Amino acid sequence: MQVVTEQIRNFIQYIAVQFIEHPQRAQLKVAELGPQRLRFKLVLERSDVALLIGRNGFSASAIRSVVKAAAERASVQVNLQIHSHEEEAEMLARESQSPPA
């Protein structure tokens, strides 16, 4: 699964740089959610989130479709989330405040 993860990571990084204005502030996080399940989280400047998502979400939808199609060839399920740094900080704060399960 390492090879698929790297291929998808490289693709997302390449595509994101084409759309956004602040690539030096972009972060791409990868989490293994289980066997053959990955979550990619792209954390960007707020203005870059809008650029990457595109009008009516068409750009983000196209990127997700290509990523999912590439992953399915290797029988891997992939989820791509796109957030701003502020949204990511809020989510991390909520997670740290919630009681452990």
C-alpha positions as a Python dict, from the first residue, in 0.01 Angstrom:
ca = {
    (1, 'M'): (0, 0, 0),
    (2, 'Q'): (305, 224, 42),
    (3, 'V'): (345, 258, -335),
    (4, 'V'): (-19, 359, -385),
    (5, 'T'): (3, 606, -97),
    (6, 'E'): (310, 772, -248),
    (7, 'Q'): (156, 786, -595),
    (8, 'I'): (-160, 950, -466),
    (9, 'R'): (38, 1187, -243),
    (10, 'N'): (250, 1297, -540),
    (11, 'F'): (-56, 1345, -759),
    (12, 'I'): (-240, 1557, -499),
    (13, 'Q'): (69, 1769, -438),
    (14, 'Y'): (123, 1824, -810),
    (15, 'I'): (-240, 1920, -875),
    (16, 'A'): (-272, 2142, -569),
    (17, 'V'): (35, 2346, -666),
    (18, 'Q'): (-125, 2418, -1005),
    (19, 'F'): (-432, 2578, -844),
    (20, 'I'): (-317, 2755, -527),
    (21, 'E'): (-128, 3078, -464),
    (22, 'H'): (54, 2977, -142),
    (23, 'P'): (202, 2629, -200),
    (24, 'Q'): (466, 2686, 69),
    (25, 'R'): (184, 2698, 331),
    (26, 'A'): (12, 2380, 208),
    (27, 'Q'): (24, 2066, 420),
    (28, 'L'): (-76, 1720, 305),
    (29, 'K'): (-152, 1475, 585),
    (30, 'V'): (-208, 1104, 531),
    (31, 'A'): (-377, 867, 775),
    (32, 'E'): (-432, 494, 745),
    (33, 'L'): (-786, 432, 863),
    (34, 'G'): (-765, 57, 828),
    (35, 'P'): (-657, -208, 586),
    (36, 'Q'): (-681, -65, 236),
    (37, 'R'): (-834, 264, 363),
    (38, 'L'): (-657, 601, 347),
    (39, 'R'): (-750, 958, 432),
    (40, 'F'): (-565, 1247, 271),
    (41, 'K'): (-613, 1586, 431),
    (42, 'L'): (-500, 1892, 237),
    (43, 'V'): (-465, 2194, 467),
    (44, 'L'): (-436, 2528, 287),
    (45, 'E'): (-468, 2902, 328),
    (46, 'R'): (-835, 3004, 336),
    (47, 'S'): (-810, 3179, -4),
    (48, 'D'): (-644, 2872, -155),
    (49, 'V'): (-925, 2646, -35),
    (50, 'A'): (-1169, 2842, -253),
    (51, 'L'): (-933, 2825, -551),
    (52, 'L'): (-884, 2450, -520),
    (53, 'I'): (-1250, 2367, -461),
    (54, 'G'): (-1350, 2577, -760),
    (55, 'R'): (-1685, 2708, -871),
    (56, 'N'): (-1963, 2484, -738),
    (57, 'G'): (-1698, 2236, -620),
    (58, 'F'): (-1621, 2113, -971),
    (59, 'S'): (-1241, 2121, -934),
    (60, 'A'): (-1239, 1939, -602),
    (61, 'S'): (-1488, 1685, -735),
    (62, 'A'): (-1270, 1616, -1039),
    (63, 'I'): (-958, 1575, -822),
    (64, 'R'): (-1141, 1338, -587),
    (65, 'S'): (-1269, 1134, -881),
    (66, 'V'): (-920, 1086, -1026),
    (67, 'V'): (-775, 1001, -683),
    (68, 'K'): (-1050, 748, -613),
    (69, 'A'): (-1016, 588, -956),
    (70, 'A'): (-639, 549, -913),
    (71, 'A'): (-684, 401, -566),
    (72, 'E'): (-955, 159, -677),
    (73, 'R'): (-710, 0, -923),
    (74, 'A'): (-513, -108, -617),
    (75, 'S'): (-829, -199, -419),
    (76, 'V'): (-776, 93, -181),
    (77, 'Q'): (-1049, 326, -55),
    (78, 'V'): (-945, 691, -41),
    (79, 'N'): (-1101, 1001, 109),
    (80, 'L'): (-969, 1351, 30),
    (81, 'Q'): (-1055, 1636, 266),
    (82, 'I'): (-969, 1999, 191),
    (83, 'H'): (-953, 2243, 484),
    (84, 'S'): (-810, 2580, 575),
    (85, 'H'): (-552, 2606, 853),
    (86, 'E'): (-819, 2770, 1071),
    (87, 'E'): (-1067, 2486, 1016),
    (88, 'E'): (-797, 2231, 1092),
    (89, 'A'): (-708, 2409, 1418),
    (90, 'E'): (-1076, 2414, 1520),
    (91, 'M'): (-1115, 2041, 1448),
    (92, 'L'): (-800, 1956, 1644),
    (93, 'A'): (-923, 2167, 1938),
    (94, 'R'): (-1261, 1987, 1937),
    (95, 'E'): (-1089, 1647, 1922),
    (96, 'S'): (-865, 1729, 2217),
    (97, 'Q'): (-1165, 1842, 2425),
    (98, 'S'): (-1382, 1540, 2357),
    (99, 'P'): (-1358, 1257, 2612),
    (100, 'P'): (-1176, 942, 2497),
    (101, 'A'): (-1399, 660, 2379),
}
